[in-house]
Amino acid sequence: MFRLFKTPLGRLRLLGFLEGISLILLVFIAVPLKYWGGQPLFVKVIGPVHGLLFTLFVLATLSAGVTYQWKFSKTSWKVLLGCIIPFGTFYIDKHILAREQSVWENHQN
């Protein structure tokens, strides 16, 4: 797990996981509790956390895109678009980022 912190792609994958969890918590737990349960506290707590993780994910995506010289279409349409859809970051991680990481690791060896 600590190897994820060593590369921009690893940090992106870790932030993607955290951002995905926060979006699921926000959309499927906090917002329904606010509107159907009359308890806005969860949105007040999870909302800013998700906002911070979303911002860090976007910055990490741009950093990885520059480092690994991704085409604009991969960076913008596939990775960044996936982070606004619930469960999207998990799909992006499995189908794009994990593959990118294995290619990059094989290239390094």
Phi, psi and omega per residue, in radians:
M1 nan -0.643 -3.102
F2 -1.192 -0.311 3.101
R3 -1.199 -0.346 3.105
L4 -1.120 -0.482 -3.112
F5 -1.364 -0.234 -2.983
K6 -1.442 -0.395 -3.091
T7 -2.186 2.706 3.071
P8 -1.041 -0.625 3.126
L9 -1.202 -0.678 3.083
G10 -1.124 -0.745 3.098
R11 -1.129 -0.664 3.098
L12 -1.096 -0.752 -3.138
R13 -1.123 -0.726 3.120
L14 -1.138 -0.794 3.102
L15 -1.130 -0.605 3.082
G16 -1.085 -0.729 3.098
F17 -1.104 -0.841 -3.127
L18 -1.132 -0.721 3.126
E19 -1.140 -0.690 3.113
G20 -1.112 -0.746 3.096
I21 -1.098 -0.770 -3.109
S22 -1.153 -0.633 3.110
L23 -1.169 -0.712 3.108
I24 -1.113 -0.764 3.102
L25 -1.073 -0.732 -3.117
L26 -1.167 -0.873 -3.031
V27 -1.294 -0.711 -3.000
F28 -1.733 -0.213 3.131
I29 -2.131 -0.994 -3.012
A30 -1.166 -0.823 -3.104
V31 -1.155 -0.800 3.062
P32 -1.054 -0.652 3.096
L33 -1.122 -0.613 3.136
K34 -1.194 -0.840 -3.011
Y35 -1.535 -0.545 -3.124
W36 -1.770 -0.441 -3.117
G37 -1.843 -0.130 3.134
G38 1.193 0.471 -3.127
Q39 -2.112 1.594 -3.090
P40 -1.386 -0.069 -3.079
L41 -1.033 -0.689 -3.088
F42 -1.150 -0.654 3.084
V43 -1.176 -0.674 3.129
K44 -1.132 -0.499 -3.137
V45 -1.555 -0.888 -3.037
I46 -1.327 -0.574 -3.114
G47 -0.961 -0.960 3.126
P48 -1.133 -0.609 3.097
V49 -1.099 -0.795 3.107
H50 -1.107 -0.720 3.116
G51 -1.034 -0.747 3.103
L52 -1.135 -0.809 3.138
L53 -1.124 -0.650 3.087
F54 -1.084 -0.807 3.128
T55 -1.090 -0.768 3.109
L56 -1.124 -0.631 3.099
F57 -1.125 -0.755 3.121
V58 -1.100 -0.791 3.116
L59 -1.109 -0.708 3.111
A60 -1.164 -0.611 3.082
T61 -1.125 -0.778 3.110
L62 -1.125 -0.701 3.107
S63 -1.097 -0.804 3.123
A64 -1.159 -0.668 3.121
G65 -1.063 -0.704 3.103
V66 -1.248 -0.794 -3.095
T67 -1.079 -0.785 -3.071
Y68 -1.690 0.116 3.079
Q69 0.933 0.882 3.091
W70 -1.266 2.631 3.004
K71 -1.212 2.672 -3.116
F72 -1.019 -0.638 -3.116
S73 -1.116 -0.666 3.113
K74 -1.185 -0.778 -3.092
T75 -1.169 -0.837 -3.016
S76 -1.453 -0.947 -2.987
W77 -1.332 -0.673 -3.051
K78 -1.540 -0.939 -3.024
V79 -1.358 -0.917 -3.088
L80 -1.217 -0.608 3.106
L81 -1.173 -0.591 3.140
G82 -1.140 -0.423 -3.074
C83 -1.415 -0.137 3.111
I84 -1.744 -0.043 3.131
I85 -1.847 2.244 3.071
P86 -0.954 2.360 -3.082
F87 1.250 -0.007 -3.120
G88 -1.142 -0.677 -3.127
T89 -1.162 -0.521 3.112
F90 -1.237 -0.672 3.076
Y91 -1.123 -0.820 3.131
I92 -1.036 -0.745 -3.134
D93 -1.086 -0.805 -3.069
K94 -1.241 -0.750 -2.983
H95 -1.655 -0.329 -3.122
I96 -2.133 -0.983 -2.985
L97 -1.230 -0.700 3.116
A98 -1.107 -0.710 3.110
R99 -1.132 -0.760 3.095
E100 -1.043 -0.747 -3.118
Q101 -1.143 -0.724 3.137
S102 -1.171 -0.656 3.083
V103 -1.118 -0.773 -3.130
W104 -1.135 -0.719 3.131
E105 -1.158 -0.698 3.105
N106 -1.162 -0.611 3.109
H107 -1.170 -0.607 -3.131
Q108 -1.264 -0.515 -3.081
N109 -1.532 nan nan
